[in-house]
């Protein structure tokens, strides 16, 4: 997975908006982060990076002003660039780095607490992202993106790079770029140059490299940065200089090298560019970040089979790319929603675009059913449309994606004991955090059924649950779901200690087991270090499937989040565990 990103060469970029909120209004509103104090801080030396080497950038050549009078020669004088430098208080400090996302309150600036920065770096670099849980991914994205104090023992720019690198592997291309852009280019390190290139590629945005291309090329002897310089000259409307730079960069490589050809295609899109380049994918067996990013930037369609050669995060990048046709990215968007990268509102908007496009096909059929589910005046017809959307999903992951897609429409169905799909309606609402609407079904669902179990977890202050009710839930259905229910309820403090122990013994869940990870996340929760808890939760869910997430891990994640003041996320992760377990 990391190899895909590091294999990229270098590119310019297309703009994208700030990441949208994945939560319904008012779901979670912690206090805003205090503004950082002015002034830069000294950057400590970074430990040797275990990943591939980095790239570099050179400042643009100095410009000169000419003073000309009518009929007189121009006399050039050097510019005093110090006049245009930002004052110290306006520069970004490495003491606190991060970005705000629309609709999401940032984590408190001290959310890493007293954790050693080197320990956090190791966790981020070794985490095998994406992680299993949609809700754990959402909270981890928020943590890694927020403006946070740089912990002790690390360089602020390098630590920002590590956060962005983890976000990229999670599929969060927009969030990664936001973190990188909060670091002034004067403070870039080789590691940050390298991650900045990957972020530009993941966003399909080669032009994002232009402010750093020269310095990157100076810092790192890599063909990608040399090609980035050529592309940026082309985008600046300097075709002759771009051509010379491009020829130097591709020296010693095959004329048919696809990485060169894609760079040449970008180069030719600039003003006065006259290069016609044809991209042939037949000889290509491996997709890389470079190839995906440049192809996306220039409107070249990446063959579907090449996505099988990379990790799922590239599908999530595709889902976020605004210049790709909605029909081409809708399947990826549904997958991205299950990983917390796409919201219910984002999916609905995407299908609305498809419906307005008027094309025929499966996506258009889904769009029409979705419109019926939202707008038809007859409740029975709306439920039938929802059922059609749910039943069309062929895999567990796609079934969860359809629950997310229909979440708001489900929240508009009035609670009634005459509705047969109450369990799925509740699961759909809770998949996107519509817990208030879901709780209207408390008097309707059958006690001991799945809807009851989900509401028991989602209820912020309901009555306790007994061991018999938990084991009875397992006897009536799935033992695995019952294990997750127990872990969630115990972690949320919704069971007496003796009841939890009895249920754990009956269901064979070792909630009292101890190892270095449980000790670390439990301690971080007790200290209230929310960002550290979020990171350790991601470490504990290193799987693309819930099948490999142990109920014991769920217990510690839920308990630690509750202790650290993130009870809303704890509840939703527990609900998701029961919903997605077989």
Secondary structure, DSSP 8 states (H G I E B T S, - for coil): -HHHHHT---------------S-TTS----------SS----------SS----EE------EEEE--TTS--EEEE--GGGGS--GGGS--TTEE---BTTB----TTTTTT--HHHHHHHHHH--SS-S-HHHHHHHHHHHHS-EE--TTS-HHHHHHHHHHHHHHHT-HHHHHHHHTTS-GGG--HHHHHHHHHHHHHTT-GGGGTTTHHHHHHH---HHHHHHHHHHHHHTT-HHHHHHHHHHHTTTS-TT-HHHHHHHHHHTTSTT---------TT-----HHHHHHHHHTT----GGGGGGS-THHHHHHHH-TTS-HHHHHHHHHHHHHTTSS-HHHHHHHHHHHHHHT--SHHHHHHHHHHHHHH-S-HHHHHHHHHHHHHT--SHHHHHHHHHHTHHHHHTS---TT-TTHHHHHHHHHHTT-HHHHGGGTTTS-TTSHHHHHHHHH-SS-----HHHHHHHHHHS-HHHHHHHHHHHHHTT-S-HHHHHHHHHHHT--TT---HHHHHHHHHHHHT-HHHHHHHHHHHT-SSSGGG--HHHHHHHHHHHHHTT-HHHHHHHHHHHHHH--
